[in-house]
Amino acid sequence: MRIQNVWFATRDVFTIILEETIENFQRDLRPEREITVWERIVSATYIAMDMLESCDQETKKQVFSIVLSFSFGNHEQVFKDVEEGKLDKAITHAAGKAWLNVVPPVTVSDVEDSGV
């Protein structure tokens, strides 16, 4: 279900069929962790789109691409691309802020361990 949700949320910006998406996650050494990363990518993409108050498909593609780069740790390349005018500064700012501020998943055991 979670893989399908990730696929539905990204299929307009990351053109890969559902079956291939499922197979890719199945090949991962730690699929649970990878699914969590992709859920964070999805959340950050939608947070940035809300911040930009945009539904524009090209903007979403750029946001997704930037967030995906951040997830790979390619921050320096993203900032270099902004300086070279390859990426929009406002879109990059929103994507970066969204990526840094996505709320991490909290489980019941996390709450119990914290004494809350």
C-alpha positions in Angstrom: 0.0 0.0 0.0 2.8 2.5 0.9 4.7 1.7 -2.3 1.5 2.3 -4.3 0.9 5.6 -2.5 4.4 6.8 -3.4 3.9 5.7 -7.0 0.6 7.6 -7.3 2.1 10.7 -5.8 5.1 10.7 -8.1 3.8 9.2 -11.4 3.3 12.6 -13.1 6.9 13.6 -12.4 8.7 10.2 -12.3 7.5 8.2 -15.2 7.9 4.6 -14.1 5.1 1.9 -14.0 3.8 0.6 -10.7 5.1 -2.9 -11.3 8.7 -1.6 -11.9 8.4 0.6 -8.8 7.4 -2.4 -6.7 10.3 -4.5 -8.1 12.8 -1.7 -7.4 11.7 -1.6 -3.7 11.8 -5.4 -3.5 15.5 -5.3 -4.7 16.5 -2.9 -2.0 18.6 -4.2 0.9 16.4 -2.1 3.3 13.1 -1.6 1.5 11.4 -0.2 4.7 14.0 2.6 4.9 13.8 3.3 1.2 10.0 3.6 1.3 10.4 6.0 4.2 12.8 8.2 2.2 10.4 8.2 -0.8 7.5 9.2 1.5 9.7 12.1 2.7 10.4 13.1 -0.9 6.7 13.0 -1.6 5.9 15.1 1.5 8.6 17.6 0.7 7.4 18.0 -2.9 3.9 18.8 -1.8 5.0 21.1 1.0 7.1 23.0 -1.4 4.2 23.2 -3.9 2.0 24.6 -1.1 4.7 27.1 -0.2 4.9 28.2 -3.8 1.1 28.3 -4.1 1.5 26.5 -7.4 -0.2 23.6 -9.2 2.0 24.1 -12.3 3.3 20.8 -13.6 6.7 22.2 -14.7 7.2 23.7 -11.2 6.3 20.4 -9.6 8.9 18.6 -11.9 11.6 21.1 -10.8 10.6 20.8 -7.1 10.7 17.0 -7.3 14.0 17.0 -9.1 15.5 19.3 -6.4 14.1 17.3 -3.5 15.3 14.1 -5.1 18.8 15.6 -5.5 18.7 16.6 -1.8 17.7 13.0 -0.9 20.9 11.8 -2.6 23.0 14.4 -0.8 23.7 16.5 -3.9 23.2 19.8 -2.2 26.3 21.4 -3.7 25.2 20.6 -7.2 21.8 22.0 -6.6 23.2 25.3 -5.3 25.7 25.4 -8.2 22.8 25.0 -10.6 21.0 27.9 -9.0 24.1 30.1 -9.3 24.4 29.1 -13.0 20.7 30.0 -13.6 19.8 26.4 -14.3 17.3 26.2 -11.4 14.9 28.9 -10.2 16.0 30.4 -6.9 12.5 30.6 -5.3 11.6 27.1 -6.3 15.0 25.8 -4.9 14.5 27.7 -1.7 11.0 26.3 -1.2 12.2 22.7 -2.0 15.1 23.0 0.4 13.0 24.4 3.2 10.4 21.7 2.6 13.1 19.0 2.6 14.6 20.2 5.8 11.2 20.6 7.6 9.4 17.4 6.7 8.2 15.9 9.9 9.9 12.6 10.5 7.5 9.6 11.0 6.6 8.9 14.6 5.6 5.5 15.7 3.9 4.4 18.9 7.1 2.9 20.2 8.8 6.3 19.7 6.2 8.0 21.9 6.4 5.2 24.5 10.3 5.4 24.6 10.2 9.2 25.1 7.9 8.9 28.2 5.1 10.9 26.6 
